[in-house]
């Protein structure tokens, strides 16, 4: 019996070990896929739409939903310089500095002008 790393006995031993390891991985994957975990299938609740408070004509107004704020943006009542606050913010900020509001601006279609 040869003790070389490249002997046929060592290669067969390695191949058998590899086959056993692959079978173990397959068995574990099958077990995990078929496992029932209570509550794992529950979908997460949809996040509540953001509400916004706006300074218009020097007065605080709101709360407004995202769709209401989109309407104010479309009507040009809210501009990039309008101060807005939403729950979670420490202080009022200009609309141009709030990513959520910029997203709403990007989704608001431009005013249609007949060619």
Secondary structure, DSSP 8 states (H G I E B T S, - for coil): ----TTSHHHHHHHHHHHHHHHHHHHHHHHHHHH---TTTT----------EEEEETTEEEEEE-HHHHHHHHHTTSS-TT-EEE-TT-SS-EEGGG-HHHHHHHHHS-------
